[in-house]
Amino acid sequence: MEFQRLAIPDVVLVKPKVFGDARGYFFESWEARKFAAAGLDLKFVQDNCSRSVRNTLRGLHYQVRQPQGKLVQVTAGEVFDVAVDIRRSSPSFGKWVGTILSGDNKHQLWVPPGFAHGFYVLSESADFFYKCSDFYAPEHERTLRWDDPALGIQWPLKGEPLLSPKDQQGKLLADADCFP
């Protein structure tokens, strides 16, 4: 596995070593010792899966209590995945990083607690899988506006995105509950 720290160093792109032949492929998607050796000593309590159609934008989600770190990956299809630093004490507060995750590249993204997370589906559909470091707590969930001009996220949109009612009601960073 290769661990690449992005422009916000707490966010890590994980590139597994893929072994393929005529029968298909194999790769390790999680190995605690390798992650710990890369400085990511993580414990997960919940796995989630979703399927979304083209132009779906999910996010930007986070929890103000029981903040979740997420190890995210796409098992089929392709998405543009985004993490936004919402820790007020961080030098990268309000900054974002984005990358392409796909079933073809098999990359994963570690989105630590203290970040809002979202993705936009580029393919006909995408199967999204993620491991969480804390349990889902709907009473603590918050949504940051995906199109907040203060964030300036360069989403690769192809027309109007498909949004849930919750995501349509996201708050601007200036009005959002953030981390200290």
C-alpha positions in Angstrom: 0.0 0.0 0.0 1.1 3.5 -0.7 0.0 6.3 1.6 0.0 9.8 0.0 -0.7 12.9 2.2 -2.7 15.5 0.2 -2.5 19.3 0.3 -4.2 19.0 3.7 -1.8 16.5 5.2 -4.4 15.0 7.6 -6.3 13.7 4.5 -4.5 10.6 3.1 -5.0 9.0 -0.3 -4.4 5.2 0.0 -3.3 3.3 -3.1 -3.5 -0.4 -2.6 -1.2 -2.8 -4.4 -3.4 -4.7 -6.9 -2.5 -8.2 -8.0 -4.2 -9.1 -11.3 -4.2 -11.9 -13.8 -6.6 -13.4 -16.4 -8.9 -14.5 -13.6 -9.4 -11.0 -12.1 -7.6 -9.2 -9.2 -6.9 -9.2 -5.5 -5.9 -6.4 -3.2 -5.9 -5.6 0.6 -8.3 -2.7 1.3 -7.6 -2.6 5.0 -4.7 -3.9 7.1 -4.4 -2.4 10.5 -0.6 -2.8 10.8 0.1 -1.1 7.5 -2.2 1.8 8.3 -0.6 2.1 11.8 2.9 2.1 10.2 1.7 5.0 8.0 0.6 7.0 11.1 -3.1 6.0 10.8 -3.8 3.9 13.9 -7.5 3.5 13.3 -10.4 1.7 14.8 -13.6 1.2 12.9 -17.1 0.5 14.3 -19.4 0.7 11.3 -19.3 0.0 7.5 -21.7 1.7 5.1 -22.5 1.2 1.4 -24.5 3.3 -1.0 -25.3 3.3 -4.7 -25.9 6.6 -6.5 -26.8 7.5 -10.0 -24.9 9.9 -12.3 -24.9 13.6 -11.2 -25.8 12.7 -7.6 -24.0 15.0 -5.1 -24.0 13.7 -1.5 -22.7 16.0 1.2 -21.0 17.8 2.6 -21.8 15.7 5.8 -20.3 15.6 9.3 -21.2 15.0 12.9 -20.6 17.7 15.6 -20.6 15.1 18.4 -19.3 11.6 17.8 -17.3 12.9 14.8 -16.6 10.2 12.3 -13.4 9.5 10.5 -14.2 7.8 7.2 -12.1 5.5 5.0 -14.0 5.8 1.7 -13.7 3.9 -1.6 -15.7 3.3 -4.7 -16.1 -0.4 -5.6 -17.9 0.2 -9.0 -18.2 3.5 -11.0 -16.4 6.8 -10.4 -16.8 9.8 -8.1 -15.1 13.1 -7.4 -14.6 12.9 -3.6 -14.1 15.9 -1.4 -13.0 16.6 2.2 -13.4 20.0 3.8 -11.4 21.0 7.0 -13.9 22.5 9.4 -11.6 22.7 12.5 -11.4 26.4 13.4 -8.0 26.0 15.0 -6.5 24.4 11.9 -4.3 26.3 9.5 -6.3 24.7 6.7 -9.8 25.7 8.1 -12.2 26.2 5.2 -9.9 24.5 2.7 -10.8 21.5 0.7 -9.1 18.6 -1.2 -10.7 16.5 -3.9 -9.7 13.3 -5.8 -11.2 10.8 -8.2 -12.1 7.5 -6.6 -13.2 4.6 -8.8 -13.7 0.9 -9.1 -10.9 1.0 -11.6 -8.2 2.8 -9.6 -9.2 1.2 -6.3 -7.9 4.2 -4.3 -9.3 5.0 -0.9 -9.4 8.3 0.9 -9.0 8.7 4.7 -11.2 11.6 5.8 -10.4 12.3 9.5 -12.8 13.5 12.2 -13.2 17.3 12.0 -13.8 17.3 8.2 -17.0 17.5 6.2 -17.2 14.9 3.4 -19.1 14.6 0.1 -18.9 13.2 -3.4 -20.3 13.7 -6.9 -21.0 10.8 -9.2 -19.3 10.9 -12.6 -20.3 7.5 -14.0 -23.7 6.0 -14.8 -23.8 4.9 -11.2 -21.4 4.4 -8.3 -21.2 2.0 -5.4 -19.6 3.7 -2.5 -18.2 1.9 0.5 -16.9 3.4 3.7 -15.6 2.4 7.1 -16.5 4.8 10.1 -14.5 5.4 13.2 -17.6 6.2 15.3 -21.3 5.3 15.1 -23.9 7.3 13.0 -25.7 9.7 15.3 -28.5 11.5 13.3 -29.1 14.0 16.1 -25.5 15.3 15.7 -25.4 15.2 11.9 -24.8 18.5 10.0 -24.6 19.4 6.4 -22.4 22.1 4.9 -23.5 23.7 1.6 -21.9 21.9 -1.3 -21.8 25.2 -3.3 -20.7 27.6 -0.6 -18.7 30.3 -2.4 -16.4 30.7 0.6 -15.2 27.1 0.0 -14.9 27.4 -3.8 -15.0 23.7 -4.4 -14.4 22.9 -8.1 -17.0 20.2 -8.6 -16.8 18.7 -12.1 -20.6 19.2 -12.6 -22.4 18.1 -15.7 -25.6 20.1 -15.2 -27.6 20.5 -12.0 -26.6 18.0 -9.4 -29.2 15.6 -7.9 -29.5 16.5 -4.2 -31.4 15.2 -1.2 -33.7 17.6 0.6 -31.2 17.5 3.5 -28.3 18.5 1.2 -30.4 21.3 -0.3 -30.7 22.7 3.2 -27.0 22.7 4.1 -25.5 25.7 5.9 -22.8 28.1 4.7 -19.4 27.6 6.5 -19.9 31.1 8.1 -23.2 29.8 9.8 -22.2 26.2 10.4 -21.4 24.3 13.6 -17.7 23.7 13.3 -15.1 22.1 15.5 -12.8 24.1 17.7 
